[in-house]
Amino acid sequence: MKELRLEADPGNLTKLLSFVTAELEKKNCSPKAGMQIEMALEEVFVNIAQYAYDAGGGDVLVRVSFPGDEASVEITFIDSGQPFNPLEKPDPDITLSAEERQIGGLGIWLVKENMDLVQYRNENGKNILTIRRKLRD
């Protein structure tokens, strides 16, 4: 398992993507899976950066592992921000036009649609969000 601790700031997204991409390349991740994983990373990290902490800010620990047969990557985000389970938000009605749809929720829906697993728990005052995706289709 590899870990990276970052200040929860959107400006650190590039560091996060570089860190995870380097690990994915070692495992010969397919381009499609890599693109979907990067989209999920961006959505989750930017949401933490923008909404988890008050003005004082905070950090996020990102863990990357390749469980079991190493055919999948598991990425866990751990922050001490305000408790928030994004999986409790209802999925957006994608049959509506963009003008008719309520603002918000599309990003986490995309994460759920493109990852094989998305789990959330709050433990000891920490938000723990885990995503998992096969490395190849």
C-alpha positions in Angstrom: 0.0 0.0 0.0 1.2 3.5 -0.9 0.0 6.6 0.9 0.0 10.3 0.2 -1.1 13.1 2.6 -2.1 16.3 1.0 -3.6 19.6 2.1 -7.3 19.4 1.0 -6.8 22.1 -1.6 -7.9 21.9 -5.3 -4.4 23.1 -6.2 -3.1 19.7 -5.1 -5.1 17.7 -7.6 -2.1 17.4 -9.9 0.0 15.9 -7.2 -2.7 13.4 -6.4 -3.2 12.4 -10.1 0.6 12.0 -10.6 0.9 9.9 -7.5 -1.9 7.5 -8.4 -1.1 7.4 -12.2 2.5 6.3 -11.4 1.1 3.4 -9.3 -1.4 2.5 -12.1 1.3 2.5 -14.7 3.3 -0.1 -12.7 0.3 -2.4 -13.0 -0.3 -1.8 -16.7 -3.7 -0.2 -16.2 -5.7 0.1 -19.4 -6.2 3.6 -20.8 -10.0 3.3 -20.4 -9.7 2.3 -16.7 -7.1 4.9 -16.1 -9.3 7.7 -17.5 -12.2 6.6 -15.4 -10.1 6.3 -12.3 -8.7 9.8 -12.8 -12.2 11.2 -13.3 -13.2 9.6 -10.0 -10.1 10.9 -8.2 -10.8 14.4 -9.4 -14.4 14.3 -8.3 -13.8 12.9 -4.9 -10.7 15.0 -4.1 -12.2 18.3 -5.3 -15.3 17.7 -3.3 -13.3 17.1 -0.1 -11.2 20.2 -0.8 -14.2 22.4 -1.4 -16.7 21.1 1.2 -15.1 19.0 4.0 -13.4 21.7 6.0 -14.3 25.2 7.2 -12.0 28.2 6.5 -9.2 26.6 8.6 -8.6 23.8 6.1 -7.3 20.4 6.7 -5.7 17.5 4.9 -6.6 14.2 3.2 -4.8 10.9 3.3 -5.0 8.9 0.1 -4.2 5.2 0.2 -3.6 3.2 -3.0 -3.5 -0.6 -2.9 -4.0 -3.5 -5.2 -6.0 -6.1 -3.3 -6.1 -9.9 -3.9 -5.0 -10.9 -7.3 -3.9 -7.3 -8.2 -6.4 -7.1 -11.0 -8.0 -4.0 -9.3 -7.0 -0.9 -7.6 -8.5 0.3 -4.4 -8.1 4.0 -3.5 -9.2 5.2 -0.1 -9.6 8.9 0.9 -9.5 9.7 4.6 -10.3 13.2 6.0 -11.3 14.7 9.3 -13.7 17.2 7.7 -17.4 17.5 8.4 -19.2 14.1 8.2 -20.7 13.6 4.8 -21.8 10.4 3.0 -22.1 11.3 -0.7 -23.8 7.9 -1.3 -26.9 9.1 0.6 -27.6 11.8 -2.0 -30.2 10.7 -4.5 -28.9 10.1 -8.0 -29.7 12.9 -10.5 -32.5 12.3 -13.0 -30.4 12.1 -16.1 -33.5 11.9 -18.3 -34.1 15.6 -17.6 -32.3 18.3 -19.6 -29.4 20.2 -18.0 -31.7 23.2 -17.4 -34.3 21.1 -15.6 -32.0 19.1 -13.5 -31.1 20.1 -9.9 -27.6 21.4 -9.4 -25.2 18.9 -7.8 -24.9 15.1 -7.6 -23.8 14.4 -11.1 -20.1 13.9 -10.2 -20.7 11.3 -7.5 -23.2 9.6 -9.8 -20.4 9.3 -12.4 -18.1 7.9 -9.8 -20.6 5.3 -8.9 -21.3 4.4 -12.5 -17.6 4.1 -13.5 -16.2 2.3 -10.4 -16.8 -1.3 -9.4 -17.2 -0.3 -5.7 -17.8 2.9 -3.8 -18.1 2.7 -0.1 -18.3 5.3 2.7 -18.0 5.1 6.4 -17.4 7.5 9.3 -15.1 6.1 11.9 -13.5 7.9 14.8 -14.4 11.3 13.4 -13.0 10.5 10.0 -14.7 10.3 6.6 -13.4 7.2 4.8 -14.4 6.9 1.1 -13.1 3.9 -0.8 -13.4 3.3 -4.6 -12.3 0.2 -6.5 -11.9 -0.4 -10.2 -10.6 -3.2 -12.3 -7.4 -2.3 -14.0 -8.5 -3.8 -17.4 -11.9 -4.4 -19.0 
